[in-house]
């Protein structure tokens, strides 16, 4: 016969077991919930990373946008500066109210030569592919616009590009006018990849809001390694083999830690365009 005390103890044990079961179930639910949150956060971080990559290619004339940019932070590199000191001279403070009139031969090929502190890079520019872009560079370079400007950004993660063409050197400079996007269906961009050796325009296009088309200015980027990017940036040139060797030397030197204000990762190498010229091939 079960005594009253034994019954009381049995009920207490059953109550304790029920409490333990509820706690175990609660912990299990918490683990599932936390795993879901972590998974969702991972997706958000991936999306932010994609946005960061494209933000890295924005530029020209908008200080607010420059301050909003965040590029992947880079580990400090101890590689020595492989480049020479810049030639004597200063950037010309040039600005124009409208896009220059068409003066190039649209059926011809042109070469833009960048004589930099790190070596010479030749960029082949077929005018038929992006006539207004090539015409704009022909005009600006003829005015000495790129002379003594520095390449202000090296992106070493996610995408692999060196960005140049900003007379201010901070990602906010431009010629005062904009040019339209061109050649976005170039066969080289299949699979949403800008292959190594491609030279393309930076712009202010926002893929999420679909705003900022036709906002190219003077900033451009040189791809030193195949980079996954949507076809939103005018591809207008190809770097020569010798130019790729120079670009590799620059990229091998690495990038500085991200600027806390702009998020820009500047190259460790001192990359300055001492002189730029455009010639008809």
N, C-alpha and C positions, 0 to 999 in steps of 0.2 A: 504494500500500500504506500502511495506517494504522500509524503507529509507536506504540510503547507509550506515549510521552509524550502524543501526540495523543489516544489512547484514554483516558488518565487524565484529561486536560482535559475531554473530552466527558462522561465520567461525573460529573465535578465540576459541570459546567454543568447536567446533568440533575438532580443532587441539589439544586442551588441552586434550580432552577425548581420542583421538588417542594415544597421548603420555602416558597417564595413562594406557591405555590398553597394550601398548608395555612394559611399566615398570612392570606391573603385570605379563605379560607373561614371561618376563625375570627373575623375581624373582621365578616364578614357576619352570622354567627350572633349575635355580640355585639350588633350593631345591632338585629337582630330581637328579641332577648331584652330589650334595654333599652327598645325601643318597647313591648313587651308590658307590661313593668313600669310604664312611664309611663302606659299606658292604664289598667291596673288601679288605679294610684294615683289617676288622675283620677276613676274611679268611686268610690273610697273617699272622696275629698274631696267629691264631690257628695253622697254619703250622709251624710257628717259635716255638710255644710252644711244638709241637710234636717233632721237631728236638732237642729242648732243653732237653726234657726228655731223649732221647736216648744219647745225648752228655754227659749227666750226668754219663753214665756208661762206658765212654771211659777211658782208662788208659794204663799205662805201656810204659816206655822208650821214650816218645815223649814230650819234653817240649813245643814245638810249639803247639801241639794239646791241651795240658793242658791250655795254655794261651788263646786258642780260645774257651774253654768251657764256657758256660753260663748256670748256673742252676737257677731255680726259686728263687728269693730272699725271705727270710723268715723274719717274724717279730721277733724282739728280744724277747726271753722268759725270764721271771724272775724265772723260776723253778730252784730250787737248784740242784747242781751237785749230782746225786744219787750214784756216784761211788767212789771207794777208790783211794788212790794214787797208781801210778804204782810201781811194784816191782823193786828193784835195778837191774840194768843191762842195756846194750846197744844193739842196733840193729847190727847184724853182717853184714859187707859189702861183701855180697856174690854175685857172678855172674858166670854164666856158658855159655860156647860157644854153647852147643847143648842140646837138649832135652834128659833127662836121658833114659837109656835103660829100657825096660819093666821088672820089677821085681815082680809085684804084681800078685796075682791069679785073673784072669779076671772073674772067676765064683763066687768069694766071695764078701761079703759086708764088708765095712770098716767104721770106725767111726773116725772122726776128732774132737778132743776135744779142744775147745778154752777156756782156763782159763783166763778170762779177769778181769779187775778192777771192772766190773759191775756184775760179776757172771760167771758161767760156761755155755757154749753153746756147746752141742753135735750135730754134723752134721753127719747124716747117709748117706754113699756114696756107692751105689751099683756099683761095678766095671764094671758089664756087660753093664751098661747104658753109661758110659763115661770112658772107661778104661785108655786112655792116660791122661785125666784130673786127675783122681784119682791117677794114677801112679806118675804124676808130684807132686802132693801135698804130697804123701807118701815120695818122695825123698826130697823135700824142707823142710818139717817139720822135717824129720830126721836129717837135717843139722842145725836145729835151725833157719831157715830162717824167720819164722813169730814171733819168740820170741821178745818181747818188741816193736813190731810195733803197731802203733795206727790206729784205724779206722778213716779215714780222712774226710769222707763225709756222711752226712745224708740228704736225699732228702725228704722234707715234703710236697711237692705239686705235683700233676700230677701223679707221681709215688712215691712209699713209700719204700725206701731202705736204708740200711746202707752199705757203701762200705769199704772194708778192704783189707789187703794183700799187701800194698805198703810199702816197707822198707824205702822209702824217706818221706812218710807221706804227700805228696803234689799232688798225682795223676800221677806222672811221673815215678815211680819206677817199675822195673821188674827184672826177674831172668837172663836176657841176652839171653834167647831163647823164642820161641813161640810154642804154641801147637794148633792143629786144633780144629775147632768147632765140637762138638759132640752132639748127642741126641736132635737135633733141632725139631724132630717130636714127641717128648715126648707127650703122651696123656694128660698130665696135662696142656699143653699150648694151648688147644683148645680155640678158641675165642680170640686168641692173648692176653691172660692174664697169667701173672706169679702169681700163687696163693700165699697167705701168707704162710710162712714157707719154700719157695723155696730158694735154694742157687744156684747161677749161676755165670758164668764167665763174667767179664768185658772184652771189646775188643776195637779194633779200626775200626770196620766195619761202613761204611758209606752207608746207604740204598739208598741214592740218586745217588751216583756214582758207587755203587756196588763194591766198593773197600774196602779192609781191612779184608777180610775173613781170618780165621785161624790165628788170631793175639792175642789169649789169652796168658797171662803170669802168673802172680801170683795174680792179683787183682780180687776180687770176691765181690758179693753183696748178702746181706741177705734181703729177702722181708718180711716186717712186716705187710703189708696190701696188699690185691689183687691189682695188678698193671697192667694197660693196656700197653703192650709192644709187638712189633713184635717178633717172635721166632728167634732171631738172637744171643742169648746169651746162651751158653751151660748150661743147668740145670744139676747139678751133685750131688746135695744133698738135704736133708730135715732136718730142725731144729727140735730137740726134743721139747716136750711140756714144759719142764723146761727151755729150751733155749729160747722159745718164750716169756716166762715171763721176762727173762732178756732183750730180744730185745724190748719188750714193755716198760720196764722201761727206756731204752735208748731213744726210740722214744718219749715217754711222756715228756721227759725233753726238747724236741724241738731242733731247729737248730739256729746257729748264723747267722747274716746277711751275705749276699754273699760277698766273698772276692772281692775287686774291680779289682784285677789283673786276677785271675783265674775264678771267678764266683762261686767258690766252697762254699757250705754251710756246715760248719763243725758242728758236734753235740755239743750241750751244755755240754753233759756228757763227762767225761774224759774216753774214751774207748780205752784201751790199752790191747793187747794180751800179758799177762805176760808169758804164756807158751802154746805151741801147741803140741799135740801128735796125731799120727794116729795109730790105732790098727785094726787088723783083727777081725771082729765080730764072 
